[in-house]
Amino acid sequence: MRLRRRYADDADVVYYFGDCRKLLTQIPAGAARLVVSSPPYNIGKPYEAKKKLFSYLREQAQVIRLCVDRLADGGSICWQVGNLVNGSNDVIPLDLAFYPLFRRLGLKLRNRIVWHFGHGLHAKQRLSGRHETILWFTKGDDYVFNLDPIRVPQKYPGKRHYKGPNGGQYSGHPQGKNPGDVWTIPNVKHNHVEKTSHPCQFPVELVERLVLALTNEGDLVIDPYMGVASTAIAAARHGRRVAGAEVCREYYDLGIERLALLRTGELRTRPMGRPIYEPTPGSPLTRREGVRP
Ligand SMILES: C[S@@+](CC[C@H](N)C(=O)[O-])C[C@H]1O[C@@H](n2cnc3c(N)ncnc32)[C@H](O)[C@@H]1O
């Protein structure tokens, strides 16, 4: 795995320490098949939120334009965002705010993927937030979409057509079904095997699914906000080239460490497709004195 700290065509992984705009301008126009990222949400104090949101989006629009210029025709961009919550429980769904930025650049939305997970803050005055979204846009209509590598097991693999020309034959696809647009994937908290000190890293399996579906081997994937290199890990593991930036030294160093472990085969990640953990009924943590099971 050839790791470079500045963009180079022959690199497998480019991990740039600094502002993403400086990296993006090093990458040739049309070079990438996929951009996947979760942007920073540094929107400031609640009473400033409206003005801050406006200037935040204006800055994001610059980065998105640079990303879209680097996308090949038929390429995809996946922008993963949650909600902004002001002090008074005023919820702003960021994907609504981002949608026009992509449309203005002529991109088309293919899916709004709901990422559902189990852990987070326990709200007191509203329902606890347990999902975020991924806006998947494409540049052009002739885009890469590989369904087979991301199929998931059928619920009823033994189901058959009961009449018609295919009567008696299995009705589902032998390799499994389309995973749909609601993905339940554990977020990286507490005991997750991938946990670092980063507060909001991608689970590698989430990016793997996007990489496998939306790129082919040898394609270039970009993550302008690479954090602890989760996108690089997912892309490199599947033979894709990748380029990303991180501005915070602590996260960058952690990312470098994780890439070194990937290279030696020692990096532990939660495998794609592993079922969600369900506690064994009757185990101590599933019982509480005085509460009926
Ligand atoms: C939401 S996190 C993304 C985490 C990443 N998906 C991961 O798995 O680690 C956003 C990251 O962008 C970094 N960041 C913020 N502004 C940046 C900039 N202008 N250029 C590059 N990175 C930036 C932050 O330090 C943070 O690690």
The ligand as an SDF file (V2000), in Angstrom:
LIG
                    3D

 27 29  0  0  0  0  0  0  0  0999 V2000
  -17.5210   14.5350   11.1570 C   0  0  0  0  0  0  0  0  0  0  0  0
  -15.8030   14.3080   11.2630 S   0  0  0  0  0  0  0  0  0  0  0  0
  -15.4810   13.0520   10.0730 C   0  0  0  0  0  0  0  0  0  0  0  0
  -14.9570   11.8030   10.7030 C   0  0  0  0  0  0  0  0  0  0  0  0
  -14.5690   10.7190    9.7070 C   0  0  0  0  0  0  0  0  0  0  0  0
  -15.7080   10.3340    8.8710 N   0  0  0  0  0  0  0  0  0  0  0  0
  -13.9900    9.4860   10.4090 C   0  0  0  0  0  0  0  0  0  0  0  0
  -14.4630    8.3630   10.1720 O   0  0  0  0  0  0  0  0  0  0  0  0
  -13.0880    9.6530   11.2250 O   0  0  0  0  0  0  0  0  0  0  0  0
  -15.1880   15.7350   10.4320 C   0  0  0  0  0  0  0  0  0  0  0  0
  -13.6750   15.8190   10.4640 C   0  0  0  0  0  0  0  0  0  0  0  0
  -13.2710   16.9030    9.6170 O   0  0  0  0  0  0  0  0  0  0  0  0
  -12.1280   17.5330   10.1930 C   0  0  0  0  0  0  0  0  0  0  0  0
  -12.0720   18.8620    9.5700 N   0  0  0  0  0  0  0  0  0  0  0  0
  -12.7600   19.9830    9.9130 C   0  0  0  0  0  0  0  0  0  0  0  0
  -12.4880   20.9930    9.0540 N   0  0  0  0  0  0  0  0  0  0  0  0
  -11.6210   20.4770    8.1300 C   0  0  0  0  0  0  0  0  0  0  0  0
  -11.0050   21.0150    6.9680 C   0  0  0  0  0  0  0  0  0  0  0  0
  -11.2160   22.2720    6.5880 N   0  0  0  0  0  0  0  0  0  0  0  0
  -10.1990   20.2150    6.2380 N   0  0  0  0  0  0  0  0  0  0  0  0
   -9.9820   18.9210    6.6150 C   0  0  0  0  0  0  0  0  0  0  0  0
  -10.5360   18.3630    7.7070 N   0  0  0  0  0  0  0  0  0  0  0  0
  -11.3520   19.1240    8.4500 C   0  0  0  0  0  0  0  0  0  0  0  0
  -12.4130   17.4820   11.6910 C   0  0  0  0  0  0  0  0  0  0  0  0
  -11.2210   17.6010   12.4510 O   0  0  0  0  0  0  0  0  0  0  0  0
  -13.0780   16.1190   11.8250 C   0  0  0  0  0  0  0  0  0  0  0  0
  -12.1450   15.0980   12.1480 O   0  0  0  0  0  0  0  0  0  0  0  0
  1  2  1  0
  2  3  1  0
  2 10  1  0
  3  4  1  0
  4  5  1  0
  5  6  1  0
  5  7  1  0
  7  8  2  0
  7  9  1  0
 10 11  1  0
 11 12  1  0
 11 26  1  0
 12 13  1  0
 13 14  1  0
 13 24  1  0
 14 15  1  0
 14 23  1  0
 15 16  2  0
 16 17  1  0
 17 18  1  0
 17 23  2  0
 18 19  1  0
 18 20  2  0
 20 21  1  0
 21 22  2  0
 22 23  1  0
 24 25  1  0
 24 26  1  0
 26 27  1  0
M  CHG  2   2   1   9  -1
M  END
$$$$
